[in-house]
Amino acid sequence: MSNRNTAMPEPNQDWDEDQQEQVSILNAFLTTVHHFFGDFDALFQSVDDPRRPELIIYPLAALAFTGVLMYLCHLGARRQIAYMFRGNGPSAAKFQALFGTDTCPHGDTLDVTFGRLIPDQVQAVVTALVRTLIRKKVLDRFRLLGWYFVIAVDGTGRLTFPERHCPHCMTVTHNGKTTYYHPVLEAKLVLPNGFAFSVLTEFIENPGENPSKQDCELKAFYRLAERLKAAFPRLPICLSLDSLFAGGPTMSICERYRWKYLIVHKEGDIPFIHQEFESLVPLTPENHLTFHTGPQGKTRQEYRWINDIAYTDSEKKKHTVGVLECVESVPDPKQPGQTQTTRFRWITNFTLKEKQVLEVANQGGRIRWKIENEGFNVQKNGGFDLEHAYTTDPVASKVFYFLLQIAHLLAQLMEKSSLFRQAFPGGVGSAKNIAFRLLEAWRNLHLSARRIQEMRDARLQIRFAPP
């Protein structure tokens, strides 16, 4: 691939500074997408279109792109598509250049069509994006210990209703009031530079209105693990899990699939392992490391670890595990001279060595929090409005959820890319400002079809800053 950067359009003497910035943001978006994944048409070609061909006005890729653009521009609601993208000349011209349509599709068209799709096929598109980045070695530099991809698994709430939404609603009753909700279990690829990409989603839902037992995160995890192995049969994976998954069944799954794992260990979880660790640590003083980090090295980390703990689970299955602990002391900002101490501990099947414990703890164990911060929190409170009901149709709801994951992945790639940093060396302040600028560019910037094609076809290298 050529090292020549032809992606940055030449400035137009008739454009003011705002217009040039709009060109730069649109260029960063279109070039990044095409550079890594090609055209949107190709991304969604494996999704079956249930519509009659002679009645189709908007290709399925145009509908999916509109949904993704809705999330990227932080519109917050499906009905905003009509207000922001339809009846707008520059927007119509871009849809014409990209998809050959006269204008942007209506949000109701998305809703009706998405309700007829097969969600698993759209899920496959999400997974394929991550697989493409891995196959192209875009993420190799961020592997744990130079080899493992860390995948964090955690659940989160998605939709909540005061009345039953569909037969598959989960229910909880408090003070006589029943709430109906739809949580998900997510497997996200989490990387030390801040990336948190959805790999697979398992919807936690009941099989019918009155199940004998409700679905739960553990049941969903067993289903998700099987799908993850099928999707990435040879990928070296390290699962980063919270204490809910501490137990023999999780260990057995990882052993069977040849995965590594780091599971948060609390004192009440698997007491035998806790007791073994506490009794063996005094006997192995060599398994100790002190590390100073943070401003002026004032953050102190004390690492202790034990290997080869023999554990037999409740099903009489034997496992050999290790335990890694980090006790971190940081200056207390409210009390000068005092420190705040936090204890982190993980059960793992890594054979722990002194030269590796720092990386295993920080880029394998503690990195799990990125699924909550860079993942769920951004999608809920960073403009993507994960908890907003973009539709009442249960099938379309899943499709919209997957499009949100695609939008979030593209937003991260765009924001952290060398192309974006080159265009905005001083930054733009926040992800909210990126979304606003992209919306402005889409609605206001007049570009020819030739110029848009040049952005898509640009040959260049896109790099991401180290952690």
N, C-alpha and C positions, 0 to 999 in steps of 0.2 A: 504493500500500500504506500502510496506517495506520502512523503513528509511535507509536501507543499500545502500550505493552508490556503485553500481557495474558497473557504466557506464564508469569510467576512466580506459582505458586499461593499463595493466601492461607494464612498459617500456621494450623495447627490447634492449638487450645489444649491438646488432649490429647496432642500429639506432643512428645517430648523433642528435644533438640538433634540427636542422632544421626538420629532419624527425619526431622527437617526437612531435614537434609543429604541423606538418601536421596531425599527428594522432589526436591530441587534437582538431584541428579545424574541422576535418571531423567528429569526435566523437560528438562534440557539435552540429553540423548540423543534423546528422542522428538521434541521440538520442532525440534531442528536437522535431523534427518532429514526430517521432514515439511515443514519450511519450504523446504528446497532441492529436495527430490526427490518429495514426495508419499508415498503409501502404498507399502509394500513390494509389495503386490499389483501395482501399476502398474509397478514397476521390473522385475519378472520376467515380465510378461505376454507378452513376445516370445519367451520360452524355451519350446520345445515340451516338453510333459509326455508321456512315453512310456507312462504307466500307463493301465490301463483305468479309465475314469471311475467305474464302479460300485464299484470296489474302493478308491478313494482315500479315505483317512481324513484325511490332512493335505495341504492344498494345497501346491503347489510353493513358493509364496512363504514359507510357514511353515517348510519345510525349509531354504530358503536363509537365512532370518532366523536360524534356530537355529545354522547354521554361522557366520554373521557374529557372533552373540552369543557363541559359543564363543571366537572370537578376541578380541572386545572385552573379555571378562572374563578373558582370559589363562588359560583352563582347561588348555591344554597338551596335551590328548589328547581324541580323540573319545569315549572311554568315560566321560570326566568329565561328559558331558552327562546321562547317566543318574543319576549321583550328585548333581549340582548342580541340575538343572532338573526332573527327573521326580520324582513323588511329593512335590512341594512345593506347598502350597496357593497362596501368593502368585504363584508362577511360573505355575501352571495358570490362575489367574484372568487373568493378563496375556495368555497365549496365547488364552484365550477371548475377551477383549476385542479383541485385534488380528486374530485369524484365525478365530474361531468354533470352535476345537477344544477338546476337553476337557482336554488336557494338552499337554506338549511332546513332539515326536517323539523316538524313540530314535535314538541315534547310528548304529546299524546300518541304520536306515531311510534315513538320509542317504546312507550309503555305497552301498547297493544302488541307490537312485534316481539318485544322481549318476553312477554308472557307466553309466547309460543315456542321459544327456543328451548334447547336442552342445556341446562346450566352446567352440566359436566363438560360440555364442549367449550363453553366460555372459560371455565376453570382451567382447561387445558391450555388456553391461550396465555393465561397468567403464568402458569408453570413453564411454558415454552419460552417466555421472555427471560426468566432466570436461567433456564437451561442454555439459552443462546449466549448470555453473558459469561457463563461458566465455560462453555465450549470455546468461545473466542479468547479465553484466558484474561478477560478484562479484570477479574476479581482475584487472580492468583496471588497477588502481592499481599492480600489481606487474609490469607489462610492461617489458621492457628497452627503453630509449630511448623509452618511452611507446607502443611499437608491437608489439614482438616477444615472443612467448611462448617462453621457453627450455625446451627439452626435452633432457634429458641421456640419453644412451644408454650402457648398460654391462651387462656380464654378471656373473652370480653363480652360485655353486653352490646347488642346491636339495635334492636327495636323493642319498644315497650308499648303496650296497649291497655286501656282500662277494660276492654271487652275482648272476647275471643276473636283473634284475627284469622285463624285458620285451624284445621284439625290438628296441626302439628305444634301448636303453641305450648311452650313450657309454662307452668303456673306456680305461683307462690302466693300464699294467703297470710296476711298479717292483720291482726285486729279485725278479723271478719271480712276484710276486703281482699279480693283476688286480683292479682296483676298477671297479665299475659305477656310473655316476653320471648325473644329469639336471640339467644347468645350464639357465639361461634367459638371454635377452637382454631387458632391460627398457628401455622408453622412458618416462621419468618427467618430468612437468611439475614443474620445480623453481623455487621462488620465494624472493625474498630474506627473507621473513618466516619461512621454515623449512618451508613446505609442500613435500612431495614426493609427488605423486600419480601412481600408475601410469596410463599412457594406453594402452599396448599392450604385449603380451608375445609374444615369439617363443621357442618352446621349441626348444632346441638338441638334436636327437636324430637318430639314424641311421635310414635307411629300412628297414634289416633287420639281422640279426645279423652278417653278414660283408660290410660295405660295402667297396668298393675305396678310398674315402676317407671319413673321418669328417666329420660336420657340424662347423661351427666358428662363432665369433662373427662373422667377416666375411661368411660366407654368410648367416648369420641376419640380419645388418644389411641386406643387400640386400633380403631378403624383407620385413623390418620396415619399411624406408623406403617400399616400394611400398604396403604396407597403411596406413601413416601418412598418405600423400598421399591415398589413397582415403577415409580416415576424416575428414580435415580438408583438403579440396581448396583452400580459400581462406584458411586460417589463416596469419597471418604468423609463421613459425617460425624460431627460431635453434637449431640443434643444437649442443650442447656435448659434445665427444667427447674421448676419451683418444687417446694417440699410436698405438694399434693401427689407427685408422681414417685415419691420415695418408697420403693417396695420391690419385692421379688418379681412381679409381672413385668415391670418396666425394665429391670435388669435382664430378665430372660429375653425380652424382645431385642434389646440392644446386643446381647451376646449372639443371638440367632442371626441378626442382620449384620454383625461385625461393625457395629457403631460404637464410638466412644460416647461417654455421657458424663455430665457434671450436674448433680442433683442437689439443690439446696437441702442442707441437713439441719433440722432443728432438734433440740434436746428430746422432745417428746416423740420424734419419729425414729422408729427402729432403735429402741433403747439399748439393745445389745451392742450395736455399732458404736453408739455414743460411749458406752462404758469401756469397750475395748480401746477406743481412741484415748480416753482419759487415763487409762491404766498403762498404756504402752508408751505414751509421749515422754514420761520421765525416764524411761529406759533407753530412749534413742535421742540423746542430746545433739547428735550430729544432724538430725533432721530439723534444723532450725535455721532461719534466715531473717536478718533484719535489713529493712530497706527504707531509705528516706526519699521522699518525693514531694511534689507540690512546691509552692513559692518558698524560696530559701531552704528547701528541704525540711520544712517544719512538719510535714505529715510523716508519721512513723508507722511502718507496717511490720508486724511480727508474724512470720510464717512458720507453721509447724505442720508436719505431715507424717502419715503412717501408711505403709503399703501392706498388702497381703493379709488383710483381715478376712478370715473365713466366716462366712455368714450363711446360715440355712434359713430359708424363708418359711412362711406358714404352710406352703405346699411341699415342704421337705426338699426343695431344690437348693443346691449348693452354689454359692457365688464367692468369688474372691474380689474384694473391693479395697480401695484406698480411701483415706480421708485427708482432705486438705483444709487447713484453717488459716485465716488471715485476721489478725486483730489490728485494726487501724485506729490510730489516735491523731486527731486533727486539732489545731488551736480553736478554742471556743471564742467566737467573735464577740460574745456578750460578757465574757469574764476573762480579761487579760491574764495570762499566766496559767490558765486552766485549759484542759483538753477535753474533747468529746471522743469517746471510744465506741467503736462498732465492731462486732464480731461477725465474720462471714465464715461459713463452713460448708463444704461440699463432699458428697459421696461420689466416687469416680472409679472408673476402670482403667484410667491412665496409671502407668507405673511412674510414680512421681520421683523426679530428680531435682537436685538443687538448681541447676541451670535452667530448668523449665518452669518452676513453680510460679514465678512472677507472671509469665505469659499465660499459663494455664488458668491462673486465678483471675487475672484482669481481662483477658481477651477470650476466655472461655466461660468462666463462672459469672463474674460480675457484669459481663457484657449482656447478660440476659435482660437487664433492665432496659435495654434499647428497644425491646419489643413493646414495652409499655410507654417509654418516653418518645423515641423517634417513630414508633409504630402507632399504637392505639391513641395516645394523647394527641399526636399531630392530626390523625384522621378524625378525631372527635372535636378538638378545639382549635385546630390550625387552619380551618376554612373548608375542609372536605365534608364536614357535617355528617359523619358516619351514622349518628343516631337519628338523623332525619329520615322519615318515611317517604322516599321518593316515589313510591307506588303502594297501592294496597294489594296488588296481585302478588301472591307468595312466590311464584316462579320469576316474574320480572324483578322482584326484590333481590333475588340472588344474583341475577344478571347485573343489576345496578351495583351490587356490592363488588362484584368482580371488576367492573369498569372503574370503580373507585380505586381498587388495588393497582390496576394498570396506570391510572392517572398519578397515583402516589409514587410509583416506581419511576415514571417518566419525569416527574417533578424533581425527584432526588438526583437522577442522572443529569438533568439539565442544570440544576443549581450548583452541583459540585464539580461540573466539568471545567476543563481548561478553556473551552470555548466561551462559556459564560464569564469566567474570571477575566478573560482577555477583554471581553466587551464591557464589563463593569468591574474594573480593577478595585474600585472603592466599595463595591457591594451596592445593594439597593435597600438595605435596612432590615428586611424581613421577608419571609416566604409570602406573607400577605401582599407585600409590595410587588413581588414577582407576578403573582396572580393578577393584580390590578393592571400592571403594565402589559401583560399578555392580553388581557381583555381589551385594553385600549388599542393595542396594535391590531387585534382581530377586527375591531369595529371601525377603526378610523384610518388605518393605513391602506392606501391604494397601491397595490402591487400588480404587475402584469403576470400572466401565467408563466411567461418565460423566466421572470425573476424568481418566482416560487419554485419552479423546476430547478433552477440553478442552486437554490438553497438545499434542495433535497439531494441533488446529485453531487454535491461538493465532496471532494476527496481530501481527507485530512486525518490527523491523529487527534483523538480526544483522550486526555489523561485526567486522572483524579488525584487530588492532593493526598499525601500520606496522612495517616492518623496523627 
